[in-house]
Amino acid sequence: MATAYKQFTLGESLTAEQKEFFNTNGFIHFKNFITQNTVASIVEASKEVQRKWIAEDVKKVNGVPIKYGKDLDGSTLVQRFAFINQHHPTLSGLLLDPRLQSLLELAGSGARIGDKEKDGMVFNHYVNGPESKFTKMGWHTDGLRDIFYGGRVNPMLNVGIHLSNLLPENGGLRIIPGTHNQSLYQFLFRKKYFLDHDEDPNEVAVIPSAGDLTVHDGRLWHRVAKSEVIGEDSRRRVIYVPIIAGKYEPKHENSPTVFYQRFAGIVK
């Protein structure tokens, strides 16, 4: 059974309590990782990249499809950026924070920040409006992608840097603590990947404030709940960057689209 939900402060090294909490639950929440000024700078940087990608009609980055949608005023917006760290110095610079290095030990020997692997730094922009294409995401594990890449499930963490203040009614990350230690059968078949959206009796809502950082194990079952709020108050921005162990597999502009990403339309 998972321990009670707690919040911590991230320094340049992890405490014994923080490591024990993560190892037991498969996730951890750190308050006030970045300042509100930094949050504002990151949001502005994402808008700069968005303007450029819309103008250039960018469809994929390093083989990863870019998800477009409509904002509340009907204008086009990017709702899921991939490898955004490679397209703005503010975002690449964020990964130089030495506190991020302290998280590597949670993934084991040889772990690294995956700024050139998987989908790189992903920037998600959710808004619950009449024409939004990205409001929720069904139950899944991030570790499944290793199977689609043709390998075994390697240690991987997803580091979330949150750019919006959330309440439970705003939706957001829902996790099932402890499922990072499940059997392979449960890993593959506990839920119908991306198709199941129902609340789980064991799920926990991760409710961050702008500037917070979370980490969850890639083998952990999680989903993104749809906001019950409509309009501007539903707007939610979050960055995810992987921490990876195992073979180094950087992507490049000629990388193929992974099989499961061809079905991105099931994510609404």
C-alpha positions as CSV (number, residue, x, y, z in Angstrom):
1,M,0.0,0.0,0.0
2,A,1.3,3.4,-0.9
3,T,2.2,5.9,1.8
4,A,0.2,9.2,2.3
5,Y,0.7,11.8,-0.3
6,K,3.6,14.2,0.6
7,Q,5.3,17.1,-1.0
8,F,9.1,17.8,-0.8
9,T,11.7,20.4,-1.7
10,L,14.3,19.4,-4.3
11,G,17.9,20.2,-3.5
12,E,21.2,19.2,-5.2
13,S,20.9,15.7,-3.6
14,L,18.0,13.5,-2.6
15,T,17.3,12.7,1.0
16,A,16.8,9.2,2.3
17,E,13.2,10.0,2.9
18,Q,12.7,11.2,-0.6
19,K,14.3,8.1,-2.2
20,E,12.2,5.8,0.0
21,F,9.0,7.6,-0.9
22,F,9.7,7.4,-4.6
23,N,10.8,3.7,-4.4
24,T,7.6,2.8,-2.6
25,N,5.1,4.8,-4.6
26,G,6.7,5.3,-8.0
27,F,6.2,9.1,-7.9
28,I,7.3,12.2,-6.0
29,H,6.2,15.8,-5.9
30,F,8.6,18.7,-5.3
31,K,7.3,22.2,-4.5
32,N,8.6,25.5,-6.1
33,F,11.2,24.1,-8.4
34,I,11.3,27.2,-10.5
35,T,10.1,30.8,-9.9
36,Q,7.1,32.5,-11.3
37,N,9.3,34.6,-13.5
38,T,10.9,31.5,-15.0
39,V,7.4,30.0,-15.6
40,A,6.5,33.2,-17.5
41,S,9.7,33.0,-19.5
42,I,9.0,29.4,-20.5
43,V,5.5,30.1,-21.5
44,E,6.6,33.0,-23.7
45,A,9.3,30.8,-25.3
46,S,6.7,28.2,-26.1
47,K,4.6,30.9,-27.9
48,E,7.7,31.8,-29.9
49,V,8.2,28.2,-31.0
50,Q,4.5,27.9,-31.7
51,R,4.4,30.9,-34.0
52,K,7.4,29.5,-36.0
53,W,6.0,26.0,-36.3
54,I,2.6,27.2,-37.4
55,A,4.2,29.5,-40.0
56,E,6.3,26.7,-41.3
57,D,3.5,24.1,-41.1
58,V,5.8,21.7,-39.1
59,K,4.2,18.2,-39.0
60,K,6.8,16.2,-37.2
61,V,10.0,16.8,-35.2
62,N,12.6,14.0,-35.3
63,G,9.8,11.7,-36.5
64,V,7.4,12.6,-33.7
65,P,4.0,14.0,-34.8
66,I,3.1,17.5,-33.5
67,K,-0.4,17.8,-32.2
68,Y,-2.3,20.9,-33.3
69,G,-5.6,22.2,-32.1
70,K,-7.8,25.3,-31.8
71,D,-7.6,27.9,-29.0
72,L,-10.7,29.4,-27.4
73,D,-10.7,32.2,-30.0
74,G,-10.5,29.7,-32.9
75,S,-6.9,30.4,-33.6
76,T,-4.4,27.5,-34.2
77,L,-2.2,26.4,-31.4
78,V,0.3,23.6,-30.8
79,Q,-1.1,21.3,-28.1
80,R,1.8,18.9,-27.9
81,F,5.3,19.9,-28.8
82,A,8.1,17.3,-29.1
83,F,11.8,18.1,-28.7
84,I,10.9,21.7,-27.9
85,N,14.2,21.9,-26.0
86,Q,16.0,21.8,-29.4
87,H,14.1,24.9,-30.6
88,H,14.6,27.5,-27.9
89,P,17.5,28.4,-25.6
90,T,15.2,29.1,-22.6
91,L,13.9,25.5,-22.8
92,S,17.3,23.9,-23.4
93,G,18.8,26.0,-20.6
94,L,16.2,24.6,-18.2
95,L,17.8,21.2,-18.4
96,L,21.1,22.6,-17.1
97,D,19.7,23.1,-13.6
98,P,22.0,21.0,-11.4
99,R,19.1,19.8,-9.2
100,L,17.9,17.7,-12.1
101,Q,21.1,15.6,-11.9
102,S,20.1,14.5,-8.4
103,L,17.1,12.7,-9.9
104,L,19.2,10.4,-12.0
105,E,19.9,7.9,-9.3
106,L,16.2,7.1,-9.1
107,A,16.6,5.4,-12.5
108,G,19.7,3.5,-11.6
109,S,23.2,3.2,-13.0
110,G,23.9,5.0,-16.3
111,A,20.8,7.2,-16.2
112,R,20.8,10.4,-18.2
113,I,18.4,13.2,-19.2
114,G,16.8,12.2,-22.5
115,D,17.0,15.5,-24.3
116,K,17.7,13.8,-27.6
117,E,15.8,10.5,-27.1
118,K,12.2,9.3,-27.0
119,D,10.2,12.5,-27.6
120,G,12.8,14.8,-26.0
121,M,11.3,17.6,-23.9
122,V,7.5,17.5,-24.5
123,F,5.5,20.6,-23.9
124,N,1.7,19.9,-23.4
125,H,-0.8,22.7,-23.7
126,Y,-4.3,21.6,-22.7
127,V,-7.4,23.8,-23.0
128,N,-11.0,22.6,-22.7
129,G,-12.8,24.5,-25.5
130,P,-15.3,23.6,-28.2
131,E,-12.5,22.9,-30.8
132,S,-9.8,21.5,-28.6
133,K,-8.1,18.4,-29.8
134,F,-6.2,17.6,-26.6
135,T,-8.2,17.5,-23.4
136,K,-7.4,14.2,-21.8
137,M,-5.3,11.0,-22.1
138,G,-6.4,7.5,-21.2
139,W,-4.6,5.1,-18.8
140,H,-1.1,4.1,-20.0
141,T,2.4,3.5,-18.9
142,D,5.4,5.3,-20.5
143,G,7.4,2.1,-20.5
144,L,5.2,0.5,-23.2
145,R,7.1,2.6,-25.8
146,D,10.2,0.5,-25.2
147,I,8.3,-2.6,-26.5
148,F,7.3,-0.6,-29.6
149,Y,11.0,0.4,-30.1
150,G,11.7,-3.4,-30.2
151,G,13.4,-3.7,-26.8
152,R,12.8,-4.6,-23.2
153,V,11.4,-2.2,-20.7
154,N,14.3,-0.1,-19.5
155,P,14.2,2.1,-16.4
156,M,12.7,5.4,-17.3
157,L,11.3,8.4,-15.4
158,N,9.1,11.2,-16.6
159,V,10.0,14.5,-15.0
160,G,7.1,17.0,-15.1
161,I,7.7,20.8,-14.7
162,H,4.3,22.3,-14.1
163,L,3.4,25.8,-15.5
164,S,-0.2,26.2,-14.2
165,N,-1.9,26.3,-10.9
166,L,-4.4,23.4,-10.7
167,L,-7.3,22.4,-8.6
168,P,-8.8,18.9,-8.7
169,E,-11.6,20.1,-11.1
170,N,-8.9,21.2,-13.5
171,G,-8.1,17.6,-14.4
172,G,-4.5,16.7,-14.9
173,L,-2.2,13.8,-13.8
174,R,-3.8,10.8,-12.1
175,I,-1.6,7.9,-11.0
176,I,-1.9,4.5,-9.3
177,P,0.9,4.4,-6.7
178,G,3.0,1.3,-6.5
179,T,2.2,0.0,-10.0
180,H,5.8,0.5,-11.1
181,N,6.4,-2.8,-9.2
182,Q,3.7,-4.8,-11.0
183,S,4.0,-8.0,-13.0
184,L,4.6,-7.9,-16.7
185,Y,1.0,-9.2,-17.2
186,Q,-0.4,-6.3,-15.2
187,F,2.0,-3.9,-17.0
188,L,0.5,-5.0,-20.4
189,F,-3.1,-5.7,-19.5
190,R,-4.2,-4.0,-16.3
191,K,-6.0,-1.3,-18.5
192,K,-6.8,-0.9,-22.2
193,Y,-4.0,1.4,-23.2
194,F,-5.2,4.9,-24.0
195,L,-8.8,3.7,-24.3
196,D,-9.7,3.4,-20.6
197,H,-10.5,6.8,-19.0
198,D,-12.5,5.7,-16.0
199,E,-11.5,6.7,-12.5
200,D,-9.7,4.0,-10.6
201,P,-10.5,3.4,-6.9
202,N,-6.7,3.4,-6.2
203,E,-5.8,6.5,-8.2
204,V,-4.2,9.6,-6.7
205,A,-4.7,13.1,-8.1
206,V,-1.4,15.0,-8.6
207,I,-2.4,18.7,-8.0
208,P,0.6,20.9,-8.6
209,S,1.1,24.7,-8.6
210,A,2.9,26.6,-11.3
211,G,6.7,26.0,-10.7
212,D,6.3,22.6,-9.1
213,L,8.2,19.5,-10.3
214,T,7.0,15.9,-10.2
215,V,8.6,12.6,-11.1
216,H,6.9,9.4,-12.0
217,D,8.3,6.0,-13.0
218,G,7.6,5.1,-16.6
219,R,6.2,1.7,-15.5
220,L,3.5,3.4,-13.4
221,W,-0.1,3.4,-14.6
222,H,-1.3,7.0,-15.1
223,R,-3.8,9.0,-17.1
224,V,-4.6,12.7,-17.7
225,A,-8.1,13.6,-16.5
226,K,-10.2,16.0,-18.5
227,S,-10.9,19.3,-16.9
228,E,-14.3,19.8,-15.5
229,V,-13.8,23.5,-16.2
230,I,-14.5,25.0,-19.6
231,G,-12.8,28.1,-21.1
232,E,-9.8,30.1,-20.0
233,D,-9.7,28.6,-16.5
234,S,-9.1,25.1,-18.0
235,R,-5.8,26.2,-19.6
236,R,-3.0,23.9,-18.4
237,R,0.6,23.8,-19.5
238,V,3.2,21.2,-18.4
239,I,6.6,20.1,-19.6
240,Y,7.8,16.5,-19.5
241,V,11.3,15.3,-20.0
242,P,12.5,11.7,-19.7
243,I,15.3,10.3,-17.6
244,I,16.5,7.2,-19.3
245,A,18.8,4.2,-18.6
246,G,20.0,1.7,-21.1
247,K,21.2,2.0,-24.6
248,Y,21.7,5.5,-25.9
249,E,19.3,6.0,-28.9
250,P,19.2,9.6,-30.0
251,K,16.7,10.7,-32.6
252,H,17.3,13.0,-35.6
253,E,15.4,14.7,-38.4
254,N,15.2,11.5,-40.4
255,S,14.0,9.3,-37.6
256,P,10.9,7.2,-38.5
257,T,7.6,7.7,-36.7
258,V,7.1,4.9,-34.1
259,F,4.2,2.6,-34.8
260,Y,2.1,3.6,-31.8
261,Q,2.4,7.3,-32.6
262,R,0.6,6.7,-35.9
263,F,-2.5,6.3,-33.7
264,A,-2.2,9.6,-31.9
265,G,-5.8,10.4,-32.8
266,I,-7.0,8.2,-30.0
267,V,-5.7,10.9,-27.6
268,K,-8.4,13.5,-27.3
